[in-house]
Amino acid sequence: MTRPIEALISLANLQHNFAQARALTPGAKIMAVVKANAYGHGAIRVAGALGSLADAFGVASLEEAVELRNSGIDSPIVLLSGVFGRAEIREVARYGLGTVIHSVEQLQILLDTTLPRPVDVWLKLDTGMHRLGFTVDAFCRAAERLRAAEQVGNLTFISHLACADDPPAPQNQRQLARFQTTLAALELRADESLSLANSAALLTRPDMHFDWVRPGVMLYGVNPLSGNVPLPAGVELRPVMTLRSRIIALQTVAGGEAVGYGEVWRAPGSQATSSRIAVVAAGYGDGYPRHASNGCPVLVNGKAATVAGRVSMDLLTVDLGDNPTAKIGDAVTLWGEGLPVERIAEASETIAYELLTGVNQRVKFSDA
Ligand SMILES: Cc1ncc(COP(=O)(O)O)c(C=O)c1O
């Protein structure tokens, strides 16, 4: 047996989640966001499974886009952060990619370059997040220059929401209003499109869907709404990644004895009682969060158990509680089917995005 940690990727669940997105917004096109190796799931695998379903793919860099093109994905692909230097814009055209333009520098690079063919441009307005995008006046000036430029194919106007995961937050309304007011001033042309919604807005704000929605995390089966806000009625997301390993050792620990680095967990009871501890081949060196505290849930043979003691690089320890019959070789689900990754995120004070993208190459990936 080799080291048993593995990530099983359910492409059926991915396609199910995509269908949920499609049903929520039958009139809009869908850009499936597959940046960061498809949120850690494997970009080629994911884009392959969505290739005939998604209207476009969103990535973070030219390298990510070229990886997909070279694997045979011929759908539109958009660089969501645009180009990082002058040399990249010709490659964008050569590979038939689209690109966000969020800054004057990027605009100038495009306008200064003679391209073999026009590229689709996604011009980004900063509606209040203050991360990427043009201010209102600069955006309107940039739009006019792009409308007149021979380097530009389709033109889409785009912005990004800071608080979509918190639907009642007033920022959402403010950003929508700024988007709409700015675009009204621009007098949209018939062949120009709009895009604002990520997963959370796709799920909760039909008035933000416009022409293109850009779901990422929901496609991987994660509820993006914060504070355990439930999904809208009728929507069901299924986990795409199941991170799984096996028990490689068992310990019987007397009450009062500690387990693991720093002795942060102690078996309850007295010397006369004992706890069964399973040692599992998974650790922060695989991408499992070290901050998963005592009590973080796992499933041992499908039954609930909890992390006991500090997670180490290659191993974690589990209090088997009322499941004392577990044995070496038994399967341990760390997240995924039966155990939403959101619960691990909560227990380790992070977000599911970070956990999914953090699973690294020590972990074997295969189709579920
Ligand atoms: C510009 C842009 N659009 C869409 C998304 C997808 O967001 P989510 O995964 O929350 O759906 C992202 C992800 O961060 C993004 O940066």
PDBQT file of the ligand as one rigid body, heavy atoms in Angstrom, charges set to zero:
ROOT
HETATM    1  C1  LIG A 401     -13.630  38.155 -10.987  1.00  0.00    +0.000 C 
HETATM    2  C2  LIG A 401     -14.196  36.923 -10.379  1.00  0.00    +0.000 A 
HETATM    3  N1  LIG A 401     -15.381  36.478 -10.790  1.00  0.00    +0.000 NA
HETATM    4  C3  LIG A 401     -15.930  35.361 -10.258  1.00  0.00    +0.000 A 
HETATM    5  C4  LIG A 401     -15.297  34.646  -9.261  1.00  0.00    +0.000 A 
HETATM    6  C5  LIG A 401     -15.954  33.424  -8.682  1.00  0.00    +0.000 C 
HETATM    7  O1  LIG A 401     -16.294  33.621  -7.332  1.00  0.00    +0.000 OA
HETATM    8  P1  LIG A 401     -17.009  32.473  -6.489  1.00  0.00    +0.000 P 
HETATM    9  O2  LIG A 401     -16.043  31.360  -6.389  1.00  0.00    +0.000 OA
HETATM   10  O3  LIG A 401     -17.267  33.114  -5.167  1.00  0.00    +0.000 OA
HETATM   11  O4  LIG A 401     -18.232  32.108  -7.242  1.00  0.00    +0.000 OA
HETATM   12  C6  LIG A 401     -14.072  35.100  -8.796  1.00  0.00    +0.000 A 
HETATM   13  C7  LIG A 401     -13.401  34.377  -7.710  1.00  0.00    +0.000 C 
HETATM   14  O5  LIG A 401     -12.767  34.879  -6.848  1.00  0.00    +0.000 OA
HETATM   15  C8  LIG A 401     -13.503  36.262  -9.377  1.00  0.00    +0.000 A 
HETATM   16  O6  LIG A 401     -12.314  36.718  -8.952  1.00  0.00    +0.000 OA
ENDROOT
TORSDOF 0
